[in-house]
Amino acid sequence: MANSSASATTGAISRHTGQQEIDAQPQAVRQVSVPPANRAGHAVFQRRAARAIDDLVAILDGAALDEAASAPTDVEVLLSALQQPTVLDSVLTRDPLAEAKLLGQVRRKELLEAEGGVLGPEEVGNLLGIQRQSVDKRRKAGTLLALGVGNRFVYPAWQVESNNVLPHLEEMLMALKSHDEWRKLSFFVNGNVRLNGKSPLNALRAGEYEEVLKAAKTLGEHGAA
């Protein structure tokens, strides 16, 4: 029952054409193998997600649904819908921190997409010519940057250039070890005042190792990006 409801309401957002009636015919649902131990939680998630999508369809007008449906991926369809003012007004009455939480997720998505997106551990291993287990060891040792997304780890693609790890990456990560992984990622891809607005990643590519190392060591200090 939850599968058909979720499919129908998701289809309503995705196929909306601005007409007064929303086409809510169910689409084919991709089959997902769920371990027996996870089936109860999976069913609860489907029911709650379906209700949330029903709420979005009820709140949003045709123009907002059109805007959301034009997003390039399914995830961005939902993010676009959630950022609509009418949705935020409704959600904020139940959770005053909802807007901040949503903006945080949007920001994380932007960080993950910066400078070539992300790779899985197998892809990193293939590029570096090492086994998956070796990639995991580097992650645990803090010599490769990995972000936990759901139940998996992803690796910013910019760490690997010409089938080698970015020069001086390990030293930079060691200098940043007191910060969490998202803060490290933000440091590398955003402009830095200590580098005249240049991102540390681009500064490293330009050979400005000493300057980037100083910026890494002072991250979090007053005036540091």
Contacts in CASP RR format, 6 or more apart in sequence:
PFRMAT RR
TARGET T0000
AUTHOR 0000-0000-0000
METHOD contacts of the structure
MODEL  1
MANSSASATTGAISRHTGQQEIDAQPQAVRQVSVPPANRAGHAVFQRRAA
RAIDDLVAILDGAALDEAASAPTDVEVLLSALQQPTVLDSVLTRDPLAEA
KLLGQVRRKELLEAEGGVLGPEEVGNLLGIQRQSVDKRRKAGTLLALGVG
NRFVYPAWQVESNNVLPHLEEMLMALKSHDEWRKLSFFVNGNVRLNGKSP
LNALRAGEYEEVLKAAKTLGEHGAA
2 43 0 8 1.000
2 46 0 8 1.000
2 47 0 8 1.000
2 50 0 8 1.000
3 29 0 8 1.000
3 46 0 8 1.000
4 26 0 8 1.000
5 46 0 8 1.000
5 47 0 8 1.000
5 50 0 8 1.000
5 54 0 8 1.000
6 29 0 8 1.000
6 46 0 8 1.000
6 49 0 8 1.000
6 50 0 8 1.000
6 53 0 8 1.000
7 26 0 8 1.000
7 27 0 8 1.000
7 29 0 8 1.000
8 24 0 8 1.000
8 25 0 8 1.000
8 26 0 8 1.000
9 24 0 8 1.000
9 50 0 8 1.000
9 53 0 8 1.000
9 54 0 8 1.000
9 56 0 8 1.000
9 57 0 8 1.000
10 27 0 8 1.000
10 53 0 8 1.000
10 74 0 8 1.000
11 23 0 8 1.000
11 24 0 8 1.000
11 25 0 8 1.000
11 26 0 8 1.000
11 27 0 8 1.000
12 22 0 8 1.000
12 23 0 8 1.000
12 24 0 8 1.000
12 53 0 8 1.000
12 57 0 8 1.000
12 65 0 8 1.000
13 53 0 8 1.000
13 56 0 8 1.000
13 57 0 8 1.000
13 65 0 8 1.000
13 68 0 8 1.000
13 69 0 8 1.000
13 77 0 8 1.000
13 78 0 8 1.000
13 81 0 8 1.000
14 27 0 8 1.000
14 69 0 8 1.000
14 74 0 8 1.000
14 77 0 8 1.000
15 23 0 8 1.000
15 69 0 8 1.000
16 22 0 8 1.000
16 23 0 8 1.000
16 62 0 8 1.000
16 65 0 8 1.000
16 66 0 8 1.000
16 69 0 8 1.000
17 23 0 8 1.000
17 66 0 8 1.000
18 62 0 8 1.000
18 63 0 8 1.000
18 65 0 8 1.000
18 66 0 8 1.000
22 57 0 8 1.000
22 65 0 8 1.000
34 42 0 8 1.000
55 90 0 8 1.000
56 78 0 8 1.000
56 81 0 8 1.000
56 82 0 8 1.000
56 87 0 8 1.000
57 65 0 8 1.000
59 84 0 8 1.000
59 86 0 8 1.000
59 87 0 8 1.000
59 90 0 8 1.000
60 68 0 8 1.000
60 81 0 8 1.000
60 84 0 8 1.000
60 86 0 8 1.000
60 87 0 8 1.000
61 86 0 8 1.000
64 81 0 8 1.000
64 84 0 8 1.000
64 86 0 8 1.000
65 81 0 8 1.000
67 80 0 8 1.000
67 84 0 8 1.000
68 77 0 8 1.000
68 78 0 8 1.000
68 80 0 8 1.000
68 81 0 8 1.000
68 84 0 8 1.000
69 77 0 8 1.000
71 77 0 8 1.000
71 79 0 8 1.000
71 80 0 8 1.000
75 109 0 8 1.000
79 102 0 8 1.000
79 105 0 8 1.000
79 106 0 8 1.000
79 109 0 8 1.000
81 87 0 8 1.000
82 88 0 8 1.000
82 91 0 8 1.000
82 102 0 8 1.000
83 102 0 8 1.000
83 106 0 8 1.000
88 98 0 8 1.000
88 99 0 8 1.000
88 102 0 8 1.000
91 98 0 8 1.000
91 99 0 8 1.000
92 98 0 8 1.000
92 99 0 8 1.000
95 101 0 8 1.000
108 182 0 8 1.000
111 182 0 8 1.000
111 185 0 8 1.000
111 186 0 8 1.000
111 189 0 8 1.000
112 118 0 8 1.000
112 147 0 8 1.000
112 149 0 8 1.000
112 154 0 8 1.000
112 156 0 8 1.000
112 185 0 8 1.000
114 156 0 8 1.000
114 158 0 8 1.000
114 189 0 8 1.000
115 156 0 8 1.000
115 157 0 8 1.000
115 158 0 8 1.000
115 189 0 8 1.000
115 201 0 8 1.000
116 156 0 8 1.000
116 157 0 8 1.000
116 158 0 8 1.000
117 156 0 8 1.000
117 157 0 8 1.000
117 158 0 8 1.000
118 147 0 8 1.000
118 154 0 8 1.000
118 155 0 8 1.000
118 156 0 8 1.000
118 157 0 8 1.000
119 127 0 8 1.000
119 154 0 8 1.000
119 155 0 8 1.000
119 156 0 8 1.000
119 157 0 8 1.000
119 160 0 8 1.000
120 152 0 8 1.000
120 153 0 8 1.000
120 154 0 8 1.000
120 155 0 8 1.000
121 132 0 8 1.000
121 135 0 8 1.000
121 136 0 8 1.000
121 139 0 8 1.000
121 146 0 8 1.000
121 153 0 8 1.000
121 155 0 8 1.000
122 132 0 8 1.000
122 135 0 8 1.000
123 155 0 8 1.000
124 135 0 8 1.000
124 144 0 8 1.000
124 155 0 8 1.000
124 159 0 8 1.000
124 160 0 8 1.000
125 131 0 8 1.000
125 132 0 8 1.000
125 134 0 8 1.000
125 135 0 8 1.000
127 160 0 8 1.000
127 163 0 8 1.000
128 135 0 8 1.000
128 160 0 8 1.000
128 163 0 8 1.000
128 164 0 8 1.000
128 165 0 8 1.000
129 163 0 8 1.000
135 144 0 8 1.000
135 155 0 8 1.000
138 144 0 8 1.000
139 146 0 8 1.000
139 153 0 8 1.000
139 155 0 8 1.000
142 173 0 8 1.000
142 174 0 8 1.000
142 177 0 8 1.000
143 165 0 8 1.000
143 169 0 8 1.000
143 170 0 8 1.000
143 173 0 8 1.000
144 155 0 8 1.000
144 159 0 8 1.000
144 165 0 8 1.000
144 169 0 8 1.000
144 173 0 8 1.000
145 155 0 8 1.000
145 156 0 8 1.000
145 159 0 8 1.000
145 169 0 8 1.000
145 173 0 8 1.000
145 181 0 8 1.000
145 184 0 8 1.000
145 185 0 8 1.000
145 188 0 8 1.000
146 153 0 8 1.000
146 154 0 8 1.000
146 155 0 8 1.000
146 181 0 8 1.000
147 153 0 8 1.000
147 154 0 8 1.000
147 155 0 8 1.000
147 156 0 8 1.000
147 181 0 8 1.000
147 182 0 8 1.000
147 185 0 8 1.000
148 154 0 8 1.000
148 181 0 8 1.000
156 185 0 8 1.000
156 188 0 8 1.000
156 189 0 8 1.000
158 166 0 8 1.000
158 188 0 8 1.000
158 189 0 8 1.000
158 201 0 8 1.000
159 165 0 8 1.000
159 166 0 8 1.000
159 169 0 8 1.000
160 166 0 8 1.000
166 201 0 8 1.000
166 204 0 8 1.000
167 204 0 8 1.000
167 207 0 8 1.000
167 209 0 8 1.000
168 204 0 8 1.000
168 209 0 8 1.000
168 212 0 8 1.000
168 213 0 8 1.000
169 204 0 8 1.000
171 213 0 8 1.000
172 188 0 8 1.000
172 200 0 8 1.000
172 204 0 8 1.000
172 212 0 8 1.000
172 213 0 8 1.000
172 216 0 8 1.000
173 184 0 8 1.000
175 213 0 8 1.000
175 216 0 8 1.000
175 217 0 8 1.000
176 183 0 8 1.000
176 184 0 8 1.000
176 187 0 8 1.000
176 216 0 8 1.000
176 219 0 8 1.000
179 187 0 8 1.000
179 219 0 8 1.000
183 219 0 8 1.000
187 200 0 8 1.000
187 215 0 8 1.000
187 216 0 8 1.000
187 219 0 8 1.000
187 225 0 8 1.000
188 199 0 8 1.000
188 200 0 8 1.000
188 201 0 8 1.000
189 199 0 8 1.000
189 201 0 8 1.000
190 199 0 8 1.000
190 225 0 8 1.000
191 197 0 8 1.000
191 198 0 8 1.000
191 199 0 8 1.000
191 200 0 8 1.000
191 225 0 8 1.000
192 198 0 8 1.000
192 199 0 8 1.000
192 200 0 8 1.000
192 203 0 8 1.000
192 215 0 8 1.000
192 224 0 8 1.000
192 225 0 8 1.000
193 223 0 8 1.000
193 224 0 8 1.000
193 225 0 8 1.000
194 211 0 8 1.000
194 214 0 8 1.000
194 215 0 8 1.000
194 218 0 8 1.000
194 224 0 8 1.000
194 225 0 8 1.000
195 203 0 8 1.000
195 208 0 8 1.000
195 211 0 8 1.000
195 212 0 8 1.000
195 215 0 8 1.000
198 206 0 8 1.000
198 208 0 8 1.000
200 212 0 8 1.000
200 215 0 8 1.000
200 216 0 8 1.000
203 211 0 8 1.000
203 212 0 8 1.000
203 215 0 8 1.000
204 212 0 8 1.000
215 224 0 8 1.000
215 225 0 8 1.000
218 224 0 8 1.000
219 225 0 8 1.000
END
